[in-house]
Amino acid sequence: MAVDGPDLPGAPGVTGPHALAAALAERLPSLSRPAVIVPAEGFYRPASLRLEHGRTDPDARYTDWLDAAALAREVLDRSGPRGPGEYLPALWDLERDRAARLTYRPVPPGGVLLVPGSLLQGLGLAFDVVVHLRVSPAARRRRIPADRAWELPAFDRYDDEVDPTALSDALVLADHADRPALLLTGRLA
């Protein structure tokens, strides 16, 4: 399951895909569904590729940061119905900017694999379910820290080119982090 959306600070509540994935992971065991969280950032490209056009290039943020092929190969395909039932927790260590060198881990029986991250749709990734954290452009501009404002054009482009709300199975409207609203769409409606 993809948990897609911008990671924005705000009032206590839903502040981004990681917080939403953590909240889902807490509730799934009560439904007899163990949860595993595999952050998409563990499949970002090395800094030499990711930041080739500088640290604040919104086009590079949109197209060059995530290694979608590696995420598909090492997580989605391996944990899917035709795979061996395992996943790689991360391929790249962002802090050290080197290979993470982790081993594959088994997906628990009946488990749900949650992949939180930004800009995940429209890349050909085969997620069973997509939950999109919808934050309007105006709310993004209000809530993003000044040092990350350069990312805003990437999210605007994502909205225009991919239309993640139309591709999602569920939307969490989060213009106000402390008052999110869930809308079921697509196959879940």
Secondary structure, 3 states (H helix, E strand, C coil): CEEECCCCCCCCCCCCHHHHHHHHHHHHHHHCCCEEECCHHHHECCHHHHCCCCCCCHHHHHHCCECHHHHHHHHHHHHCCCCCCEECCCCEECCCCEECCCCCEECCCCCEEEEEECCCCCCCCCCCCEEEEECCHHHHHHHCCHHHHHHHHHHHHHHHHCCHHHHCCEEEECCCCCCCEEEECHHHC
